[in-house]
Amino acid sequence: MTIASHIQELKRKHTSLSVAVEKAQQQAGSDSVQIADLKKKKLRLKEEIGRLNRV
């Protein structure tokens, strides 16, 4: 797997998590711990994408 394809896959996962966060936030009575976990995963992906873009 090339770095470019790995970055593309990470971006796809990041987008998917963005959608999941939006859906969770729109649901009444959504679990704030679950939302926080999704946001942390999303941030980790963003940081990894940034690191790979600097290589």
PDB file as gemmi writes it, atoms N, CA and C in Angstrom:
CRYST1    1.000    1.000    1.000  90.00  90.00  90.00 P 1                      
ATOM      1  N   MET A   1       0.850  -1.172   0.000  1.00  0.00           N  
ATOM      2  CA  MET A   1       0.000   0.000   0.000  1.00  0.00           C  
ATOM      3  C   MET A   1       0.900   1.241   0.000  1.00  0.00           C  
ATOM      4  N   THR A   2       0.663   2.130  -0.932  1.00  0.00           N  
ATOM      5  CA  THR A   2       1.441   3.358  -0.983  1.00  0.00           C  
ATOM      6  C   THR A   2       0.965   4.327   0.087  1.00  0.00           C  
ATOM      7  N   ILE A   3       1.791   5.315   0.367  1.00  0.00           N  
ATOM      8  CA  ILE A   3       1.409   6.327   1.360  1.00  0.00           C  
ATOM      9  C   ILE A   3       0.155   7.061   0.890  1.00  0.00           C  
ATOM     10  N   ALA A   4       0.097   7.380  -0.383  1.00  0.00           N  
ATOM     11  CA  ALA A   4      -1.068   8.099  -0.916  1.00  0.00           C  
ATOM     12  C   ALA A   4      -2.346   7.297  -0.750  1.00  0.00           C  
ATOM     13  N   SER A   5      -2.292   6.012  -1.008  1.00  0.00           N  
ATOM     14  CA  SER A   5      -3.506   5.201  -0.861  1.00  0.00           C  
ATOM     15  C   SER A   5      -3.870   5.037   0.616  1.00  0.00           C  
ATOM     16  N   HIS A   6      -2.851   4.976   1.469  1.00  0.00           N  
ATOM     17  CA  HIS A   6      -3.113   4.890   2.908  1.00  0.00           C  
ATOM     18  C   HIS A   6      -3.786   6.176   3.400  1.00  0.00           C  
ATOM     19  N   ILE A   7      -3.312   7.316   2.930  1.00  0.00           N  
ATOM     20  CA  ILE A   7      -3.917   8.602   3.292  1.00  0.00           C  
ATOM     21  C   ILE A   7      -5.367   8.651   2.820  1.00  0.00           C  
ATOM     22  N   GLN A   8      -5.615   8.192   1.609  1.00  0.00           N  
ATOM     23  CA  GLN A   8      -6.987   8.177   1.077  1.00  0.00           C  
ATOM     24  C   GLN A   8      -7.900   7.315   1.955  1.00  0.00           C  
ATOM     25  N   GLU A   9      -7.401   6.175   2.389  1.00  0.00           N  
ATOM     26  CA  GLU A   9      -8.192   5.290   3.251  1.00  0.00           C  
ATOM     27  C   GLU A   9      -8.463   5.956   4.601  1.00  0.00           C  
ATOM     28  N   LEU A  10      -7.466   6.626   5.150  1.00  0.00           N  
ATOM     29  CA  LEU A  10      -7.657   7.332   6.422  1.00  0.00           C  
ATOM     30  C   LEU A  10      -8.676   8.460   6.273  1.00  0.00           C  
ATOM     31  N   LYS A  11      -8.622   9.159   5.142  1.00  0.00           N  
ATOM     32  CA  LYS A  11      -9.588  10.236   4.881  1.00  0.00           C  
ATOM     33  C   LYS A  11     -11.005   9.671   4.767  1.00  0.00           C  
ATOM     34  N   ARG A  12     -11.119   8.501   4.148  1.00  0.00           N  
ATOM     35  CA  ARG A  12     -12.436   7.868   4.029  1.00  0.00           C  
ATOM     36  C   ARG A  12     -12.975   7.525   5.414  1.00  0.00           C  
ATOM     37  N   LYS A  13     -12.123   6.970   6.263  1.00  0.00           N  
ATOM     38  CA  LYS A  13     -12.540   6.625   7.619  1.00  0.00           C  
ATOM     39  C   LYS A  13     -12.895   7.878   8.410  1.00  0.00           C  
ATOM     40  N   HIS A  14     -12.132   8.956   8.213  1.00  0.00           N  
ATOM     41  CA  HIS A  14     -12.391  10.225   8.899  1.00  0.00           C  
ATOM     42  C   HIS A  14     -13.769  10.762   8.512  1.00  0.00           C  
ATOM     43  N   THR A  15     -14.074  10.703   7.234  1.00  0.00           N  
ATOM     44  CA  THR A  15     -15.379  11.158   6.748  1.00  0.00           C  
ATOM     45  C   THR A  15     -16.500  10.308   7.328  1.00  0.00           C  
ATOM     46  N   SER A  16     -16.274   9.020   7.375  1.00  0.00           N  
ATOM     47  CA  SER A  16     -17.265   8.111   7.943  1.00  0.00           C  
ATOM     48  C   SER A  16     -17.520   8.425   9.412  1.00  0.00           C  
ATOM     49  N   LEU A  17     -16.463   8.712  10.152  1.00  0.00           N  
ATOM     50  CA  LEU A  17     -16.623   9.075  11.554  1.00  0.00           C  
ATOM     51  C   LEU A  17     -17.348  10.411  11.700  1.00  0.00           C  
ATOM     52  N   SER A  18     -17.094  11.338  10.794  1.00  0.00           N  
ATOM     53  CA  SER A  18     -17.795  12.628  10.823  1.00  0.00           C  
ATOM     54  C   SER A  18     -19.300  12.420  10.708  1.00  0.00           C  
ATOM     55  N   VAL A  19     -19.682  11.551   9.799  1.00  0.00           N  
ATOM     56  CA  VAL A  19     -21.102  11.242   9.602  1.00  0.00           C  
ATOM     57  C   VAL A  19     -21.674  10.585  10.861  1.00  0.00           C  
ATOM     58  N   ALA A  20     -20.920   9.672  11.453  1.00  0.00           N  
ATOM     59  CA  ALA A  20     -21.377   8.983  12.664  1.00  0.00           C  
ATOM     60  C   ALA A  20     -21.552   9.961  13.821  1.00  0.00           C  
ATOM     61  N   VAL A  21     -20.629  10.921  13.956  1.00  0.00           N  
ATOM     62  CA  VAL A  21     -20.735  11.931  15.016  1.00  0.00           C  
ATOM     63  C   VAL A  21     -21.981  12.781  14.802  1.00  0.00           C  
ATOM     64  N   GLU A  22     -22.187  13.211  13.568  1.00  0.00           N  
ATOM     65  CA  GLU A  22     -23.370  14.031  13.254  1.00  0.00           C  
ATOM     66  C   GLU A  22     -24.662  13.295  13.601  1.00  0.00           C  
ATOM     67  N   LYS A  23     -24.750  12.045  13.199  1.00  0.00           N  
ATOM     68  CA  LYS A  23     -25.951  11.256  13.476  1.00  0.00           C  
ATOM     69  C   LYS A  23     -26.159  11.094  14.978  1.00  0.00           C  
ATOM     70  N   ALA A  24     -25.090  10.810  15.696  1.00  0.00           N  
ATOM     71  CA  ALA A  24     -25.187  10.603  17.145  1.00  0.00           C  
ATOM     72  C   ALA A  24     -25.618  11.886  17.846  1.00  0.00           C  
ATOM     73  N   GLN A  25     -25.117  13.021  17.389  1.00  0.00           N  
ATOM     74  CA  GLN A  25     -25.466  14.289  18.014  1.00  0.00           C  
ATOM     75  C   GLN A  25     -26.916  14.675  17.739  1.00  0.00           C  
ATOM     76  N   GLN A  26     -27.471  14.229  16.633  1.00  0.00           N  
ATOM     77  CA  GLN A  26     -28.839  14.574  16.273  1.00  0.00           C  
ATOM     78  C   GLN A  26     -29.865  13.702  16.984  1.00  0.00           C  
ATOM     79  N   GLN A  27     -29.445  12.556  17.485  1.00  0.00           N  
ATOM     80  CA  GLN A  27     -30.370  11.648  18.156  1.00  0.00           C  
ATOM     81  C   GLN A  27     -30.648  12.141  19.573  1.00  0.00           C  
ATOM     82  N   ALA A  28     -31.917  12.110  19.932  1.00  0.00           N  
ATOM     83  CA  ALA A  28     -32.290  12.485  21.286  1.00  0.00           C  
ATOM     84  C   ALA A  28     -31.761  11.433  22.256  1.00  0.00           C  
ATOM     85  N   GLY A  29     -31.215  11.881  23.361  1.00  0.00           N  
ATOM     86  CA  GLY A  29     -30.712  10.951  24.366  1.00  0.00           C  
ATOM     87  C   GLY A  29     -29.475  10.201  23.951  1.00  0.00           C  
ATOM     88  N   SER A  30     -28.688  10.789  23.047  1.00  0.00           N  
ATOM     89  CA  SER A  30     -27.485  10.097  22.599  1.00  0.00           C  
ATOM     90  C   SER A  30     -26.439  10.076  23.721  1.00  0.00           C  
ATOM     91  N   ASP A  31     -25.598   9.083  23.682  1.00  0.00           N  
ATOM     92  CA  ASP A  31     -24.592   8.850  24.711  1.00  0.00           C  
ATOM     93  C   ASP A  31     -23.395   9.780  24.488  1.00  0.00           C  
ATOM     94  N   SER A  32     -23.178  10.706  25.418  1.00  0.00           N  
ATOM     95  CA  SER A  32     -22.096  11.674  25.261  1.00  0.00           C  
ATOM     96  C   SER A  32     -20.716  11.002  25.310  1.00  0.00           C  
ATOM     97  N   VAL A  33     -20.612   9.898  26.032  1.00  0.00           N  
ATOM     98  CA  VAL A  33     -19.345   9.165  26.087  1.00  0.00           C  
ATOM     99  C   VAL A  33     -19.035   8.558  24.716  1.00  0.00           C  
ATOM    100  N   GLN A  34     -20.056   8.018  24.072  1.00  0.00           N  
ATOM    101  CA  GLN A  34     -19.871   7.440  22.741  1.00  0.00           C  
ATOM    102  C   GLN A  34     -19.479   8.528  21.737  1.00  0.00           C  
ATOM    103  N   ILE A  35     -20.118   9.676  21.830  1.00  0.00           N  
ATOM    104  CA  ILE A  35     -19.798  10.780  20.928  1.00  0.00           C  
ATOM    105  C   ILE A  35     -18.354  11.234  21.146  1.00  0.00           C  
ATOM    106  N   ALA A  36     -17.954  11.350  22.398  1.00  0.00           N  
ATOM    107  CA  ALA A  36     -16.579  11.751  22.707  1.00  0.00           C  
ATOM    108  C   ALA A  36     -15.580  10.741  22.154  1.00  0.00           C  
ATOM    109  N   ASP A  37     -15.902   9.460  22.255  1.00  0.00           N  
ATOM    110  CA  ASP A  37     -15.031   8.414  21.729  1.00  0.00           C  
ATOM    111  C   ASP A  37     -14.890   8.531  20.211  1.00  0.00           C  
ATOM    112  N   LEU A  38     -16.004   8.771  19.537  1.00  0.00           N  
ATOM    113  CA  LEU A  38     -15.967   8.939  18.083  1.00  0.00           C  
ATOM    114  C   LEU A  38     -15.110  10.142  17.700  1.00  0.00           C  
ATOM    115  N   LYS A  39     -15.253  11.230  18.447  1.00  0.00           N  
ATOM    116  CA  LYS A  39     -14.482  12.432  18.162  1.00  0.00           C  
ATOM    117  C   LYS A  39     -12.987  12.201  18.382  1.00  0.00           C  
ATOM    118  N   LYS A  40     -12.632  11.432  19.406  1.00  0.00           N  
ATOM    119  CA  LYS A  40     -11.228  11.121  19.669  1.00  0.00           C  
ATOM    120  C   LYS A  40     -10.640  10.287  18.529  1.00  0.00           C  
ATOM    121  N   LYS A  41     -11.420   9.321  18.058  1.00  0.00           N  
ATOM    122  CA  LYS A  41     -10.958   8.495  16.932  1.00  0.00           C  
ATOM    123  C   LYS A  41     -10.758   9.357  15.693  1.00  0.00           C  
ATOM    124  N   LYS A  42     -11.698  10.267  15.482  1.00  0.00           N  
ATOM    125  CA  LYS A  42     -11.631  11.165  14.336  1.00  0.00           C  
ATOM    126  C   LYS A  42     -10.379  12.044  14.428  1.00  0.00           C  
ATOM    127  N   LEU A  43     -10.079  12.551  15.609  1.00  0.00           N  
ATOM    128  CA  LEU A  43      -8.900  13.380  15.809  1.00  0.00           C  
ATOM    129  C   LEU A  43      -7.613  12.588  15.574  1.00  0.00           C  
ATOM    130  N   ARG A  44      -7.572  11.345  16.056  1.00  0.00           N  
ATOM    131  CA  ARG A  44      -6.390  10.503  15.833  1.00  0.00           C  
ATOM    132  C   ARG A  44      -6.142  10.291  14.345  1.00  0.00           C  
ATOM    133  N   LEU A  45      -7.229  10.074  13.597  1.00  0.00           N  
ATOM    134  CA  LEU A  45      -7.089   9.905  12.147  1.00  0.00           C  
ATOM    135  C   LEU A  45      -6.564  11.179  11.496  1.00  0.00           C  
ATOM    136  N   LYS A  46      -7.090  12.321  11.927  1.00  0.00           N  
ATOM    137  CA  LYS A  46      -6.657  13.597  11.367  1.00  0.00           C  
ATOM    138  C   LYS A  46      -5.175  13.823  11.640  1.00  0.00           C  
ATOM    139  N   GLU A  47      -4.732  13.498  12.851  1.00  0.00           N  
ATOM    140  CA  GLU A  47      -3.316  13.643  13.192  1.00  0.00           C  
ATOM    141  C   GLU A  47      -2.445  12.715  12.357  1.00  0.00           C  
ATOM    142  N   GLU A  48      -2.903  11.489  12.159  1.00  0.00           N  
ATOM    143  CA  GLU A  48      -2.148  10.526  11.344  1.00  0.00           C  
ATOM    144  C   GLU A  48      -2.062  10.994   9.896  1.00  0.00           C  
ATOM    145  N   ILE A  49      -3.144  11.535   9.372  1.00  0.00           N  
ATOM    146  CA  ILE A  49      -3.148  12.070   8.005  1.00  0.00           C  
ATOM    147  C   ILE A  49      -2.127  13.203   7.903  1.00  0.00           C  
ATOM    148  N   GLY A  50      -2.118  14.081   8.903  1.00  0.00           N  
ATOM    149  CA  GLY A  50      -1.160  15.188   8.915  1.00  0.00           C  
ATOM    150  C   GLY A  50       0.277  14.700   8.936  1.00  0.00           C  
ATOM    151  N   ARG A  51       0.553  13.698   9.762  1.00  0.00           N  
ATOM    152  CA  ARG A  51       1.915  13.134   9.833  1.00  0.00           C  
ATOM    153  C   ARG A  51       2.325  12.544   8.475  1.00  0.00           C  
ATOM    154  N   LEU A  52       1.427  11.805   7.860  1.00  0.00           N  
ATOM    155  CA  LEU A  52       1.753  11.162   6.582  1.00  0.00           C  
ATOM    156  C   LEU A  52       1.929  12.194   5.462  1.00  0.00           C  
ATOM    157  N   ASN A  53       1.197  13.290   5.537  1.00  0.00           N  
ATOM    158  CA  ASN A  53       1.331  14.322   4.505  1.00  0.00           C  
ATOM    159  C   ASN A  53       2.677  15.026   4.577  1.00  0.00           C  
ATOM    160  N   ARG A  54       3.321  15.011   5.754  1.00  0.00           N  
ATOM    161  CA  ARG A  54       4.626  15.647   5.923  1.00  0.00           C  
ATOM    162  C   ARG A  54       5.767  14.758   5.453  1.00  0.00           C  
ATOM    163  N   VAL A  55       5.486  13.497   5.212  1.00  0.00           N  
ATOM    164  CA  VAL A  55       6.553  12.552   4.806  1.00  0.00           C  
ATOM    165  C   VAL A  55       6.936  12.776   3.368  1.00  0.00           C  
TER     166      VAL A  55                                                      
END                                                                             
